[in-house]
Amino acid sequence: MTNKLIIVYLLVTSLLFGQTYISYDSSDQFGVVLDNNQIIWDSDKKFDDLLIDRSSTYFNNKFSSFDFNDMPSDSLYVKSKFQYEFGDYGFDKLNIGLKKHSEESDFEFIAMKKSFFGTYSEFANQDSSPLSLFYKVDYTTSIPNGSLYFSTGYFREDSKFLFDTLLETHQNKEFSDFLSFTAGSIIDIDSWKYNFELNHIDKYTNRVIAEDSISHEVDIQRNRFNMSANNGRYMSITSFIDNTYYFDHNTNKGYSKNILQLSNSNELPFGNIAYGIDYIADKVAANIGYEAILGVIGLSISRKNKPNMILFDGNQTIGGYLYDPKNSEEIQNWDSLILSYKLDKKITLHSALKFTQANNLQGEDLLSSQIPDLSPYFSFSDDMLSLQTNIQIPIKDSKIDIVHYHNFYDSLISSNRSDILDFNYHFKTSFINQKLGIDGKLSLRYLSRNDSQYSFNYFKNMPVSNSGVSYDESYNIGLDLNISIADVLLTVRLKNALHRLPIDGDYSISNAELFNPMNSLLSFGIIWEFDD
């Protein structure tokens, strides 16, 4: 064990010297997801069995669920789980859960409450701490030839903050709460399995961001009915009907979006093909997908369609622009081609070359936004080419993961970092007849310089052109430790470790124009799962 700690220490110190500072887009504080150097935004998400609406920006960074360990097959079994974390910046997070299993039914309840000083993770220094919380209930019961299930959850987020500018005196705020509900039935008839499911979302959101002239108060009512049938061999049919109604309190106007999709997928000797049609905003578009694996080579081709955004970011009292949803009736088309190579020997190598083309997207032009009475919003089409290479190296009780993303050129839908490198060293050991264990990960993320004319507006949730923003290369070092003592798990998490170490220089996030950002974040926690 002593040798392992020495190796970890030498590895950390060898990576520290010569670094500069950490760019704020490297520290997971805005939650924009990257997939092979492509920015993913404005997409529906799933929270366990619940549907989370595409209007919920950086949802994954505000809420987190947890899994119970495998439940025994006893006729009646109950597990409870308790998780508490605290740390810098007043970070305070509590998760609790209960799961009851029987031969006929399963019941689960989980809840979370998280708060800290400042907002957008660790920004600013306000008296009102940002708060995220949720409560969720899941229930499944058996019926002849199938099962019934439902899940419901209440989510709330509330924050107030000031920007880090001399001219900014306005109290900005973000508030939303919503109820998500899912109910469905799975029925087995002969060799076919049918699933009928209803998703409902009832959401209220209120946002005031003076720096970006954003002010809206919106209600969202959304209902989605999903149907699917498959025979477990070569055929799967899916369809859904989706209606979303938006009501803008500032203008007392309502807007409705309707989507109908019907598709079929077939497993064939030469690959899996899926095809169908989408009916979106009175327009019809084809969707198609094809996947095949030929030895170590993989091929994936797809076209996905989704409705354009509806923005309510205008404040007419301060001359802001209200985006007219009637102008967003064009359908977004996302086309992708992925060629992959996988070699699975003692060392695993997986490489994927991805080309993506997007049409009819909404963006913002910062030069136009400075001209009165001129809309800063525009429709655009864009493409990107990127390469992801993943190498896994097992070393007895440890493992090294190296992931490299290369972006071949700048685009509005990419991160505009030519290179991103993730290095993770996983280590594991145990003592006292395996009653005491340490499972950890040492991580390094490197992002190359971004000096393109493109960036991403985290508040409006859209790409931005003519930004004139330049981000230097950055490094982010973190450490995750899980220390198991019988049924109790102690956790230690460290993000942005460079600033905490006694090295000359400023390793804080120095190129965030609007915020007074966090430096390093150290947290401790306890996870306790117990039976009956």
N, C-alpha and C positions, 0 to 999 in steps of 0.2 A: 504493500500500500504506500509506503514511504517513497519508493521509486516512482510510483504513478503520480504522486503529488508533486515530486520534483520535476517530472516531465511536463505536467500541466503548467507549473510555475515558469519553467524555461520557455514554453511555447507562448505564454502570455507576454512575458517580457521581451521576447524576440520580435513580437508584432507591434510593440508600443512605440518605440523610439522612431522619430522622424515623422510622426503623424501630425496633422494640423487640427482640424475641427470636424464636427459632425454636422452634416446637412440635415435639416429637419425632416426631409422626406425619407430619411433612412431609419427613423426611430419608431415607425409604426404609430405615429401620433394622429394621422389623418385617415388611416385605414383604407387607402386606395389600393386595391388588389392588383398585383402584377402577375401576368401569365406569360412566361417566355418574353419578358420585357414589354409586353403589351399592357396598357392600362385598362382595367375592367371597371366599368361604372354603369349606373342607371340600369341595373339588372335585378330581377326578383331574386330573393334569397329564401332558403329554407332554414328554419330553426327547429331542429328535430322534425316533427310532423307538421309544423305550422308554416303557413305561407307568410313571408315578410315582403311588404310592398316595395317596388323599385324606388319609391320616393324616400325610403329610409337610408340616408347616406351614412357611410362608414359604420354600419350597424355592427359588424363583427368586432369592432374595437370597443364597443360600449357594453355588449352583452355576451355572456358565455355560459354554456350549459356544461354539464358533466355527465359521465356515464357511470352506472353501477357496474361492478365486476360481474362476471357471469353468474347468473342466479342458479342455485342447485335445482335439481329436478324433483325435489320433494313436493308433495301435494300442496303443502302450505308453507310459505317461507317469506320472511320480512327482512329487508335490509334498510338501514338508515345511513345517511352520509352527512358529514359536517365538514365544512371547509371555511377557514378564516385566514385572511391575509391583511397585513398592515405594512406600511413603509414610509419612505420619504414623501414629502408634499402632502402629508395627511392622508395618504392612500389607505383606504379602509374598505374591505370587500368581504361579504359574508354570503356563502352558499349553503343551503340546507336541502335535504332531499329524503324521500321515503318511497320505497317500492315494495309492494306486496304481490306475491306470486302464488297462484293456485292452479289446479288443473283446468279450471273453467275460465279464469279471468286474470288480468294483470291491472294493477293500479299504481300510478306513480305521481308524486307531487314534488316539485322543485321550486326554489325561489332564490333570488339574488338581490343584494343591495350593494351598490358601489358608490363611493364618494371620495373626493380629494380636494386639496386646495387648488384654486385656479380652474381653468377650463381647457377643453380640447386636450385631454389627458393631463398635462401638468403646466399649462400656460397661465399667465397672469397671476394676480394675487388679490382675490376678492373676498369679501366677507361671506358671500353666498357660495357655498361649495357646490360644484356640479354634482348632480345626482342621477344615477341610472338604477332602475329596479324592475323586476318582473316577478310574476307568479304564474305557474303553469301546472295544469292537471292533465294527465293522460289516462285513458281507460280502454281496455280491450276485453271483450267477452266472446266466448264461443257460441255459435249457433249451428244447427244442422247444415253440413256441407260448407262451412265457412266461419266467418267471424264478423263482429261489429266493432268499430273503434271510434273514439272521438278524442280530441285534444283541444284545449283552450288556454290562452295565455293573455295576461294583461301586462303591457310594457309602458314604461314612463321614463322620459329623460328631460332634465331641467337644468339650465345653466345661464348665468349672467356674468359678463366680463367686459373689460376695457381692452382696446388695442394698445399696443406699446408705441403710441405716437403722441407728440406734443399737442397736436391740434385736436385729438380725439377726446371728447369729454362725454360722449353719449354712452348711456348704459345699454350695451347690446344684450340680446337675449335669444335663447332658443328653447322652445318648449314643445313637446309632443307627447301624446299618450294614445294608445290604440289597443283594441281588442282583436285578437286573431283567433279564429275558430275553424276546426277541421272535423268533419264527420264523414264516415264512409263504411262500406261493407265489401268484404271479399267473399265471393261465392265460387265453389268448385262444382262444375257440372261436366260429367264425362271427363274428357281430357283437357277441358278449357277452364281457365281461371279468369273470372270477371271481377273488376274493381270499379265501384261507383263512389265518388268522393265530392264533397262540397267544401269549398274554402270561402270564408267570409272575413273581411277586414273592415273595422269601423275606426277611423283615425281622425284625430284633430292635431294640427300643427300650427305653431305661431313662431315666426322668426323675424327679428329686426337686427340687421347688420348695417350700421350706418356707413362704414368704410366702403362697402360695396353697393350702397343704395338699395338694399334688399329689405322689403317689408311686406310680409304676407300673413294672412290668417285664413287657413283652408281646412275644409272638411273633406274627407275621402270616404266613400262607401264603395266597397268592391266585393263582388260575388263571382266565384269561379266554380264551374261544375266540370269535373274530370271523369272520363270514362275510358276504360281499357279492357282488352281481352287478348289473351295469348294462350297458345296450346303447349308452351314449354318446349317446342321443337324448332319450328321454322317460321312461325307467323306471329306477329304482334300488332294489334290495331289500337291506336290511341286517338282520343279527341278531347277537346275542351271548349267550353263556352265561357267567355270572360267579359264582364261588364264593370267598368269603373266610372263612378260619378264624382266629379270634383265641384265643390262649391266655394267660391272666392268671396269672403266676407267684405273685402275692401270695395269690390264693385257690385256685390250682390248678384253675381252671375254664376250660372252653373254650366259645366261642360261634361260631356259623356264620351267614353271610349268603349268600343265593342270589338272583341276579337273572337273569331271562330277558327279552330284548327282541326284538321282531320289528316291523319297520317297512318302509314302502314310500314312495317319493317319485316324483312325476310332474311333468314339465314340461308345462304346459298353456298355451294362448294367453293366459289371464288370470292367469298366475302359476305359481309352483312350490308344490305342496302335498305335505306329508309326514304320514303317519299310521301309527299302530301301537299295540301294547299292551306294557306292562311288567308282569312278574310279579316282585314284590318281597316277601319275607318273608310268603309265603302270601297275598298280596293282589294283585289285578289292577287296573291303572289304565291309562287311555288316554293316549297322547302324540300331539300334533298340532302341526303347524307350517305356516304359510302366508306366502309372500313374493311381493310383486308390485312392479314399478316402472312407474309411469304418468307418462311424461315426467320431470318434475323431482321428482315426489312418490313416496315409497316407503312401503310398508306391510309390517309384519312382526307376526305373531301366533304365539305358541307356548305349549305346556304341556310342561314337562319334569319328570320324576319321578326321585327318587333315594332311597336308603335313609337312615334317620336315623342319627345318630352313635352310636358306642359309646364311652363314656368310662370310662377306668380311672384316675381321679384320686384315689381314696380311700386313706387310710393309716389302717387300723383301730387302729394303736397310738397314734395321736394324735387319735382321734375323728373322722377325716375320713369323708366319705360316698362309698360305692362305688355308682356308678350301675349299675343293673340293666339289662342290655341287653334283657331281656324287655319293658321298658316303652318300648322304642324301635322297636316293630314298625310304627308308623304310617309311611306313605309321605309324604315331602316332595313337595309340588306347587309348582312355580315357574311362574306364568303371567305372560306379558309381552306388552305391546302397544307397538309402536314406530312412530311417524309421523315420516318424515324428509323433508327438502327439500334438494336439491343444485343449486347454480348454478355451472357450471364455465365461467367466462369467463377474462379475464386475472386477475381476482381470484376465487379459489374460495371459495364459501360452502357449508358443510354443517351443517345443524341437525337434531337428532333429539330428539323428545319421547318419553320412555320412562315407561310405567307398569308397575310390577312388583307382583305379589301373591304372597306365600309362605305356605304352610300347613304346620302340623305340624312346625315347627322347634323346636330345643332352645335354651333360653336359661338365664341364671342371674340370680336375684334376690338382690342383695347384702344387702337387709334380712333375708330369710329365712335367708341363710347365717350370720347372727349369732345365730340361735336354735338351741340344742342340739336334736338329734334331729329337726330339720325339714329336709327336702330343699330345697336352694336351687334345684334345677332345675325347669323348667316347660316345657310345650309352648305355643307361641304361633303366631298368624297375624298377618301384618303386610303393609303395602303402602307404596309410595313413588311419587312423581312427580318426575321430574327432566328437565332440558333441557340438552343439550350443543350448543354452537355452536362451529364450527371455521372460522377464516378463514386463508387462505394468500395472502400477497402476495409475488409475485416481484419482485426488484429487481436486474436485470442478473445479476451473479455472486453474488447473495445472495438470501435468502428470509426472510420473517417468518411464523411460525406463531403464531396466538393461539387458545387453546382455553379456553372458559368453561363451567363446569358450575354449574347452579343447582338447588338442592334446594328444593322448594316447602314441605315440612314435615318435622318430625322423625319418625324411625322407627327400629326396631331394625336394619333391614337397610341403612340408609344411613349415610353418613359423618357425618351431622348437622352438616356445614358447609353453611350456606346457599349459599355461593359458593366456588368454587375456580377460580383463574385461572392458566393456564400460558402464559408468553410465551417464545418461542424465536426467537433471531435466528441464522440460519445464514449463514456467510460462507465464501468460497472464493477463493483466488488462487494463482498459480504464478509461478516465476522461472526463469531460466537455461534457456530453451527447454523449459519444463515439467518439468525434472528435479528441481526443488524446489517443493513445493506445501504450502499451509496450508489445512486444512479444519477449521472450528471452529463451535462453538455456544455462545452466551451465553444463559442461561436464568434465568427468574424464576418462582417459584411462590408464589402468594398463597393463603392459606386464611383464610376469615372465622371469626369467633368461634363456638365450640360451647359453649353453656350448657344443653344439653338434659339429660334424665335418663338418656340412653342412651350407652353406650360399647362398647368391644370388648375382651375379655380375650384377649390375645395368647398366653398360655400354655395356656389351655383351648380356645382357638380357637372361641369362641362369643360372641354378643352378650350384653350385660349391661344390666339395667335397674336403676333406683334407684341409679345410680352416684354421683350428687352430684359428678361431675368436671366442671370447667369449663376449656376451653382457649381462651385468647385468640387473636386474629388473629395470623397469623405470616407471615413472608417467608423465602424460601430462594433464594439466588442461587448459581448454579453456572457453571462454565466448562469446556468440553471442547475440546481442541485436538489435531488430528492433523497432524503435520508429516512429509510424505513426502520421503525422500531416496533416489532410485532405487527399490530393492525393499524398503527399510527404512522402517518407520513409527514415529515417535516420538510418544508420547501424553502429554498433561498433563490431569489431572482435578482439579477443585476443587469441593467441596461445602460448603455453609454458609459462603460467603465473607464474610458480614457480620462474623463474629467475628474474622476475620484482619485486617481493615482498621483503621487507626488512628483510630477514632471513639470518643468518650466513650460509656460505657454498657456493659452486659453483654449480648452477643448470643448467649450460650450457651443451651442448651435448659433453661429454668429451671422448667418446669412438669411435669417427669417425677418422680413421687413416689417411685419405687422405685430409680431408677438414678442413677449419676453419669455423665451422658451425654457424648458427644463434642461438641466445638465445631465446628471446621472440619476437613475432611479433604482433604489435598493429596497426590496420587500422581503418579508418573511411570512411563512404561513404554516398552517397545520391542516391536514386532511385525515379525518377519522371515519372509517366505514365499519359498522358493527352489525352483527346479525341479531334478528329477533328482538 
